[in-house]
Structures are given as structure tokens and as C-alpha cells.
Amino acid sequence: MKTLPHINTRFASVATAVISLSMVVALPACQRGWDSTDDETTPTPTPPPTEALAHYNGPGSSWRMELDEQADTFTLNKSAIPGSDPTLEIEGAYEELSNGFLRLTVSAATNGQGINANDTISGIQVGKALTLLLPFGDEKNQILALPNANNCPSQNTAANWLLYKQANSFDSDNHNSNHYGIYTYSVLSSVTELTTQYNLATPTDDVDGVALDSGACAEGLLATDTIQYYFTNGVTAALALAENNEQLTTGNSDQSQFLLTLEQRSIAALSDLAGTYNGIMFDSQLSDTSRNFPVKADCSSGTCTFKQITDIETGDLADAEYSLSFQEEDINSPSIGFVIGNLTDANSNGGVTTCSVNIDYAGSGDKFIACIGISPGSSNTDELFNLFLVSE
């Protein structure tokens, strides 16, 4: 097991415990029933967070969203580090639309940051474990991944992980070149590891794992000099890997890499994916203003076709269609819960894509498909594509 050369074992305060990690060593989320003697690739479902509040944290710099489920109102704040004074404060009302999308309508926001009263922010939710928001205001290119907040894993965890934000200027000397794999966290020893890593260039070849910094989680957060972790009471987590401590303390995540850890579940058959999904797509090769957009997908017989939603409320769709196809022999490959597929865009450009699939995520009843791939038509493994789909 290697260690990351730029990560040391000094710890920032718990108040700064957001994970900012510039190396894409992914952190698969905790998994119920895993311990140091278990096979880390044998998943056991995480119990649903039935008592979890609708509070969410995540990197980029550090975000916190709170939903008041009685009043249907929200607050969404951005800070340099967790617990510090917000640099951006947003509030308003929220609703779940009939098509399943989450819509936040802004009533007030900090001036001068590209978000104003009556603007809307859209996203999807996977039970109470995870909220994913489309970029808004000055946050033009970065999907916000916000795991449920305030809780730490209660037992050892093993999870799938995947990269969902690349450094703005990728540097192989300072960043992790891999894209997905298996993550483990030991409650007893407080050791976190990317025990398995895979690269989209050779999607089934196991790359040496990496040991991350050690540290104890407190109130759902863990921070070291160059890594911030946002844990849940299950296996879902978001990690930020930074090049240095200054990037973390100033909230500058341009050169950080973000990872999601996700509950592992063995895929029995591709037919289990069948259904209609809402989702969010990111393609790094598209222009700055159109790299991210909501999608509607239909999955059947091992193929998911999806189109951009041009109007969240009406459900109107663009004409261009994407296709993501899988083969039965590729399920649970390269490890449990993953499936390797091929993405094709409307111009018939293709790209290798690997997805973590779960047909009952964290006991919520939601099917969840989370993918990392090479942008269609590109051979550059730094030009990435992400797709997140949750069943209606």
C-alpha cells in the first residue's frame, strides 16, 4: 500500500473538517457489516438514515444546505472551511416537482456572486443520503455533491468511489491519475485508504492502492492538512484532495480533486436497471456555459438513453440523444457494484464509461447510477464525463 507523497499526518481542526484532496484517490463509502477481516468487495447494504435531518455538507470550498421539511424552506451557505463565516448565503423555498427533481427558488442571496432573488437551483436527491445540485451563479462548472451531514460512520466501511471533479489544470506529478475503485475506512484505527484504483484507459486493471491520512471523524467531518472528508452515518461521503493546506484554508478548490464514495451492491442482472430516471450530466468538452445539464433517461435491456431537459418544470427535452450501453458479462466488473459500458453522444462519438449501480440505495428504494467516463470522442483520460441518475 502506497502513501500519497503530499499528504502528511498533521490535522486541521475539526471545524475545518471538509475533505479537500487534490489527488483523486477515491473514497468508497462506508458499508454496514464490513470489518478488517471481511472481504472489502462483499457489500452489505447500509440501513436507511431514518433519523437523519435534511442537512447536507460538501466540498467546493465548503457548502452546507439545510432543508426545513415543515416550512419547505432552505438555506444554502458557502464558506472557506466548515464552520467559518459564510462568503455566500442563499435562502428561499424548495419543492419536489412532480417529475422528481428538487427545485430551490431563491428569495435572498449575498450580492455580487451571480445568484439573485427568483433564480432557481435544480438537483436530484438519493433518499436522504445524498443531494446533487446543478451549478448556479458564479459556480459555473462544478456539480455540488452534498452528503447528509453531522454523522460519522459507526463501523468500518468499504465503498465504491469515483472521481467527480478534476483539477482545473491536471498535473500528473501532483494529482492522482485514477478514476474509480474501492475505499475503506477503519473506525478503530481511523485509517482511510483507496484500497483499489482503476484507470479509464485500462478499466479492469487494478492499480496499487493508496493510504490517505489518518484521523478521527467528528460530527461528520474529518480534515487533515490536504484532505477534507464529508461523512454520513452510512457509506456515502465526499472527499476533496488539495495540493497544499493553503488551498484548504482559503477555500480555493481550483486545483483540488473531488471524490464520491458510494454504497456497494452486487448487480444481479442488467434488467434490474430498467426504469425511468432523472439525472445530472457533466461533459468537460462542452462549452463553459453548457457543460452541466439535467437529463431524463430510460433504461431497458442493458441500454440507457437520455436527453437534456430544457425546462425542469415542463419536462421539455432537447432533440440530441445520448446512449449508455452495457453487456451482461461486464456487470460487477472490475469489482462488485461496478459495470463497464460505452457512452455514445448524438454525433456517434463514443467513450469508455464505468458506473457504480445500486438498485436500493441506502434502503431508500431509489435506484442510483453514478458514472465516470472519458468524454465522448476523446482519447484523453483527463477530459472527463460524469452522469448521475436516480429513479423516478
C-alpha positions in Angstrom: 0.0 0.0 0.0 1.5 3.3 -1.0 1.0 6.6 0.7 0.3 9.9 -1.0 3.5 11.9 -1.1 2.0 15.3 -0.4 -0.3 14.2 2.4 1.1 14.3 5.9 -0.5 13.3 9.2 -1.0 16.7 10.8 -4.6 17.5 11.3 -6.6 20.7 10.9 -9.2 21.5 13.5 -12.5 19.6 13.4 -14.1 22.9 12.4 -12.1 22.6 9.1 -13.0 19.0 8.6 -14.1 19.3 5.0 -12.3 17.0 2.6 -10.2 18.7 0.1 -8.0 16.4 -1.8 -6.1 17.2 -4.9 -5.3 13.6 -5.7 -8.1 11.7 -6.9 -7.9 8.9 -4.5 -11.4 7.9 -4.2 -13.1 7.1 -1.0 -15.8 4.5 -1.3 -18.4 5.0 1.3 -19.0 3.1 4.5 -20.7 -0.2 4.3 -22.6 -2.0 7.0 -21.1 -5.1 8.3 -17.6 -4.6 7.0 -14.7 -5.2 9.3 -11.0 -5.7 8.9 -11.4 -9.4 8.4 -14.1 -9.1 5.8 -13.6 -9.2 2.0 -13.9 -5.5 1.3 -15.6 -6.1 -2.0 -18.5 -8.0 -0.5 -21.2 -5.4 0.1 -23.8 -5.3 2.8 -26.5 -2.7 2.5 -26.4 0.3 4.7 -29.6 0.9 6.8 -31.6 3.9 5.7 -30.8 7.0 7.7 -34.4 7.2 9.0 -33.5 9.7 11.8 -31.2 11.9 9.6 -32.1 15.5 9.4 -32.3 17.1 5.9 -28.9 18.8 6.5 -26.1 18.4 3.9 -22.4 19.2 3.6 -20.0 19.0 0.8 -16.8 20.4 -0.8 -16.1 23.2 -3.2 -15.0 25.3 -1.0 -17.3 24.1 1.8 -21.1 24.0 1.3 -23.9 23.5 3.8 -27.6 23.1 2.9 -30.4 22.8 5.4 -33.9 22.0 4.3 -36.8 22.8 6.7 -39.2 20.0 5.8 -42.1 21.6 7.8 -41.9 25.0 6.2 -40.5 23.9 2.8 -37.7 26.5 3.1 -33.9 26.2 2.6 -30.6 27.8 3.4 -27.5 27.1 1.3 -24.2 28.7 2.5 -20.7 28.6 1.2 -17.7 29.0 3.5 -13.9 28.7 3.0 -13.9 25.9 5.6 -16.7 24.2 7.6 -17.9 26.3 10.4 -16.4 29.6 9.3 -18.4 32.7 8.4 -20.2 32.2 5.0 -18.9 34.0 2.0 -22.2 33.3 0.2 -25.6 32.9 1.9 -28.7 31.9 0.0 -32.2 31.3 1.3 -35.7 30.6 -0.1 -38.3 28.0 -0.7 -37.9 24.5 -2.1 -40.2 21.8 -3.6 -40.0 18.4 -5.1 -41.5 18.7 -8.6 -43.9 16.1 -9.9 -41.1 14.7 -12.1 -38.9 14.1 -9.1 -36.4 17.0 -9.4 -35.6 19.2 -6.5 -36.1 22.9 -7.1 -34.8 25.7 -4.9 -36.3 29.2 -5.5 -34.1 31.9 -4.2 -35.7 34.7 -2.1 -32.5 36.4 -1.0 -28.7 35.9 -1.6 -25.4 37.7 -0.9 -24.9 40.4 -3.5 -22.3 40.2 -6.3 -22.0 36.4 -6.7 -24.2 35.8 -9.6 -27.3 34.5 -7.8 -30.3 36.7 -7.2 -33.9 36.6 -5.9 -36.2 34.5 -8.0 -33.3 32.5 -9.5 -33.8 28.7 -9.3 -31.4 25.9 -8.4 -32.2 22.4 -9.6 -31.0 19.0 -8.4 -31.7 15.4 -7.5 -31.8 13.5 -4.2 -31.0 9.9 -3.5 -33.1 9.2 -0.4 -31.7 11.3 2.4 -28.1 10.1 1.8 -27.1 12.5 -1.0 -28.2 15.6 -2.8 -26.7 16.6 -6.1 -27.2 20.2 -7.3 -26.5 21.7 -10.8 -24.0 24.6 -10.9 -25.6 28.1 -10.4 -24.5 31.7 -10.2 -20.7 32.0 -10.4 -20.4 28.3 -9.8 -20.5 27.6 -13.5 -18.8 24.2 -13.9 -19.0 22.3 -10.6 -21.8 19.9 -9.6 -22.3 20.2 -5.9 -22.3 16.8 -4.2 -23.8 17.1 -0.7 -23.9 14.0 1.6 -26.2 14.0 4.6 -24.4 16.0 7.4 -23.4 15.7 11.0 -22.9 11.9 11.4 -19.8 9.7 11.4 -19.6 6.1 10.4 -20.3 3.8 13.3 -18.4 0.9 11.9 -15.7 0.0 9.4 -16.7 0.8 5.9 -15.9 -0.3 2.4 -17.4 1.5 -0.6 -17.0 2.2 -4.3 -15.5 5.6 -5.2 -15.4 7.7 -8.3 -13.9 11.0 -9.3 -16.4 13.8 -10.0 -14.2 16.8 -10.2 -10.8 17.0 -11.9 -8.2 19.7 -11.0 -8.6 22.7 -13.3 -5.0 22.2 -14.6 -4.3 18.5 -14.2 -0.6 17.7 -13.4 0.4 14.0 -13.2 3.1 14.9 -10.6 0.6 16.5 -8.2 -2.7 14.7 -8.9 -4.0 11.2 -8.9 -4.4 9.8 -12.4 -7.0 7.2 -11.5 -10.8 7.4 -11.7 -12.6 4.9 -9.5 -12.2 1.9 -7.2 -12.7 0.8 -3.6 -12.4 2.9 -0.5 -12.1 1.7 3.1 -12.2 3.5 6.5 -11.4 1.9 9.8 -13.3 3.3 12.8 -10.8 1.7 15.3 -7.6 2.8 13.6 -9.0 5.9 11.9 -7.1 4.8 8.7 -8.6 5.7 5.3 -7.4 4.0 2.1 -8.1 3.9 -1.5 -7.5 0.2 -1.4 -8.2 -0.3 -5.1 -7.8 2.1 -8.0 -8.7 1.8 -11.7 -8.0 4.0 -14.7 -10.4 4.5 -17.6 -7.5 3.9 -20.1 -7.3 0.2 -18.8 -10.6 0.0 -16.9 -10.2 -3.5 -15.5 -6.5 -3.3 -14.4 -6.1 -2.9 -10.7 -3.6 -0.1 -9.8 -1.8 0.0 -6.5 -3.9 1.4 -3.7 -3.0 4.5 -1.7 -3.1 5.2 2.1 -4.7 8.5 2.9 -4.2 10.5 6.1 -5.4 9.0 9.4 -7.8 10.9 11.6 -11.0 10.6 13.7 -14.3 11.8 12.3 -16.3 14.3 14.5 -19.8 15.4 13.6 -19.5 14.0 10.1 -16.2 15.9 9.3 -12.6 15.0 9.2 -9.8 17.3 8.0 -6.1 16.9 7.6 -3.6 19.3 6.0 -4.6 18.4 2.5 -7.8 16.4 2.7 -11.3 17.1 3.8 -13.9 14.4 4.3 -17.7 14.8 4.5 -19.1 11.6 6.0 -22.6 10.4 6.5 -23.9 7.8 9.0 -23.8 5.3 6.1 -21.2 4.8 3.4 -21.8 7.9 1.3 -19.1 10.5 1.6 -17.5 13.3 -0.4 -13.7 13.9 -0.4 -11.7 16.8 -1.5 -7.9 16.4 -2.2 -5.9 19.5 -2.3 -2.3 20.2 -3.3 -1.5 22.1 -0.1 -3.0 23.3 3.2 -3.4 26.9 1.9 -5.8 25.8 -0.7 -8.0 24.2 2.0 -7.9 27.1 4.5 -8.6 29.7 1.8 -11.3 27.7 0.2 -9.6 27.6 -3.2 -10.6 24.3 -4.8 -9.5 25.1 -8.4 -6.6 22.6 -8.2 -8.4 20.1 -5.9 -10.0 16.8 -7.0 -13.3 15.6 -5.5 -14.4 12.0 -5.0 -17.7 10.4 -4.0 -17.9 7.2 -2.1 -20.9 5.1 -2.7 -22.6 2.1 -1.2 -21.6 -1.2 -2.9 -24.3 -3.6 -4.0 -23.8 -6.6 -6.3 -25.6 -6.3 -9.6 -27.8 -9.4 -10.2 -28.7 -8.6 -13.8 -28.9 -5.6 -16.2 -32.7 -6.0 -16.2 -32.7 -4.6 -12.7 -31.7 -1.2 -14.1 -34.9 -0.9 -16.1 -36.9 2.2 -15.4 -37.2 6.0 -15.9 -34.6 8.2 -14.3 -33.9 11.9 -13.6 -30.3 13.0 -13.6 -27.4 15.4 -14.0 -24.7 15.2 -16.7 -21.3 16.8 -16.9 -19.1 16.8 -20.1 -15.8 18.6 -19.8 -15.5 19.0 -23.6 -18.6 21.2 -23.9 -18.5 25.0 -23.6 -18.3 26.5 -20.1 -22.0 27.5 -20.1 -23.3 24.1 -21.2 -21.1 21.5 -19.5 -23.7 20.6 -17.0 -27.4 20.0 -17.5 -30.4 18.0 -16.2 -31.4 14.8 -18.1 -34.2 12.4 -18.5 -33.2 8.7 -19.0 -35.0 5.5 -19.9 -33.2 2.2 -19.2 -34.1 -1.1 -20.8 -32.4 -4.2 -22.0 -28.9 -3.0 -20.8 -29.1 0.4 -22.5 -30.0 3.8 -21.1 -30.9 6.5 -23.5 -31.1 10.1 -22.2 -31.7 13.7 -23.4 -31.1 17.1 -21.9 -34.1 18.6 -20.1 -34.6 22.1 -21.4 -37.3 23.0 -18.9 -37.3 21.4 -15.5 -40.9 22.2 -14.7 -42.5 21.1 -18.0 -40.0 18.3 -18.7 -39.4 19.5 -22.3 -36.5 17.7 -23.9 -33.8 18.6 -26.4 -33.5 16.5 -29.6 -30.0 15.3 -29.2 -29.9 11.8 -27.6 -27.1 10.1 -25.7 -26.9 6.3 -25.2 -25.1 4.3 -22.5 -24.9 0.6 -23.2 -23.8 -2.3 -21.0 -23.2 -6.0 -21.6 -24.2 -8.7 -19.2 -20.7 -10.1 -18.9 -19.4 -6.7 -17.7 -21.6 -6.5 -14.5 -19.7 -6.5 -11.3 -16.6 -5.6 -13.2 -13.9 -4.6 -12.4 -15.4 -5.2 -8.9 -18.7 -5.6 -7.1 -21.3 -2.9 -7.9 -19.5 -1.6 -11.0 -20.3 -2.1 -14.6 -18.2 -1.1 -17.6 -20.1 0.4 -20.5 -19.9 2.6 -23.6 -21.3 6.1 -23.9 -22.3 7.4 -27.3 -23.3 11.0 -28.0 -25.7 12.4 -30.6 -22.8 12.6 -33.1 -22.0 8.9 -32.6 -18.8 9.7 -30.7 -18.0 7.0 -28.1 -16.2 6.8 -24.8 -15.5 4.3 -22.1 -17.7 4.7 -19.0 -17.7 2.9 -15.7 -20.8 3.1 -13.4 -21.5 2.2 -9.8 -25.0 0.8 -9.7 -27.3 0.3 -6.7 -31.0 -0.7 -7.1 -31.9 0.2 -3.5 -29.5 2.9 -2.4 -29.1 3.0 1.4 -32.5 1.4 1.8 -34.3 4.3 0.2 -35.9 2.3 -2.6 -34.2 4.6 -5.2 -32.2 3.1 -8.0 -29.0 5.1 -8.4 -26.5 5.0 -11.2 -23.3 7.1 -10.8 -20.8 7.1 -13.7 -17.3 8.3 -14.6 -16.1 8.2 -18.2 -14.0 9.7 -20.9 -15.8 12.5 -22.8 -17.3 11.0 -25.9 -14.9 11.3 -28.9 -11.9 12.0 -26.7 -8.9 9.7 -26.0 -7.6 11.9 -23.2 -8.4 10.4 -19.8 -8.2 13.9 -18.3 -11.3 15.0 -20.3 -14.0 13.5 -18.2 -17.7 12.8 -18.2 -20.0 12.3 -15.2 -23.6 11.1 -15.1 -25.8 10.7 -12.1 -29.2 9.1 -12.4 -31.9 8.4 -9.8 -35.1 6.5 -10.5 -38.4 8.4 -10.5 
